[in-house]
Amino acid sequence: MPQKISVIINTRNEEKNIAKAINSVKWADEIIVCDMYSDDKTAEIAKDLGAKVIFHKRVNYVELARNFAISKAKNDWILVLDPDEQIDEDLAKRLQALVNKSSSFDFVEIPRKNIIFNKWIKHSGWWPDYQIRLFKKGSVVWQSQIHSKPQAKGTGLKLASEEKWSIIHQNYQTIEQFISRMNRYTQIQAEELKKSGYKFRWQDIFDKPLNEFLSRYFTNEGYKDGLHGLSLSLLQAFSFFVVYLRVWETTKFKEQELNLAEFENQTTRVSKDINYWIKESKGAKGLKKFLKIFKR
């Protein structure tokens, strides 16, 4: 007997995206849209397209509503999709074939193709961006922390990192969208950092963004994504900067001694780190020019 799949999509004010997401999974046996009382026509569009619409109270990020939505699915196999994602025909056929061919696995890790600022980002830590999205009901649970990976039990299967097997993610489309999400996410991340027992250090508004930039742009070869890679690496670094400033804000901006000698050591180390990565990164055109700008 063919195995049935339920698709779960959590939404809040997604009228611009929801139709594409639903239409890409019309082959599924059940489509559930779990809406957080959107102010727009998200729920209406979903109903018109044949999805079952349920509601969850508004929360600041989706992880807090995932498990509730999953619990309402009637089928044994669950496919989780975000409203700004789509499943192409090749991947759809592969997933259906997998659940009908074998029961030797409990969850599937699927690569995700991130389209950011109108470009598929193939480096900078954005590819293959594996996501646990297809699983047997009961084998995967989402945690309450923002952007946390779900906990999975049992045997996993990892699809090859090929474009035809990837979820298409229409990620950041504008700078405004990035800034808007950053404003919301950094507040939550700062609160979680504070709850973990972290004590603010002024050095962290220097070190943490720098480490993020070096990781994105050099370790993950963001320079191969051209101007997109540079821009995204800097934006991600700025996001880290804001997180730690927000933690400082919770101390009512308590003053800390800023030692100029130590600050000078920090800036010297930055130059050394970037020079090192330029030498290590073969074919990194334009990096020397960037370093000169950075030093100025």
Phi, psi and omega in degrees: 000130180301138177282140181260147183239133172257134177258132179246126177231116176270135185223157168200111180055060183238034183297336180282338186247332194299325182297316180296320180296311181296315182298334181282349180235027179299339180287344183290160182278339179206135176237119179247124174255117179259103188260143179262055177051060181301150176275347182254203186262023181306307184296320181296315180298316180299317179296317181298332181269006174093006179280152172276124183253125174237169185232148177226145179302156181291132174228165188284340179206157195291331183305328182289346182246351184302306187297324177299313181297317180298324182295342182270354180286144183263347184260163184284333180253134182241135172241118180264131181226141173274156183294341178259024178239157176220156176248120177284166185301317181300314180292321179302313180296321180295316181294318178296319180295322182297313184289337180269341185272324187209150175243024184276000178227158182249339179207158183234131173267124186243132177292154181233129181266105182272118175263113183233127182053045175069022180220140172287116182271113187262356180223211175060017181084009183258357179215136008275358171049054184300137180230135172278108186233334178247129184198161174285139181302129181099350183264348182226133180229133178275142178274168185274350180280144180296138178059021179279148177283144180291154175273128181238144176233153182100203183260133180255157176233133182245119178290153177297146181280069178243146184304320184292341179259011188259149170285135178270120183245110176279081186285215184307124180255339180218161175296321179302319179296318178298311182297320180298313179293319180301318181300320180284313184293319184295329177296315180293316181296323178294319179296318179294322179296317179297316180295333180287351180102003181296137175249128185298137173231134182299332181298334184288335177285352176258308187289315186295312176298322180297314179299322178294316179297312181299321179295312182292311191278326183254298183304316180263016171056041178301333179300337178287346176268011176065216181298327177300316181295318178296313182297315181292322179296319178290321179295318178295321178296318178298323178300318177297319178303315181293321179305311184286329173295324179294325175295317177301321180302325181292344176268011184062037177056045179300132183291144172230147180291124180254104183278118183298325179296318178293321178298320178297320177298321180296313182292325177296318180296324178302312181299319179295318181297316182291320176300320179298313183290329176298317179293324182283334186269097182293136177074019182275077182293140176086357183288325180295322177297318179298318181299318179299318178296317182299317182294325179293000000 
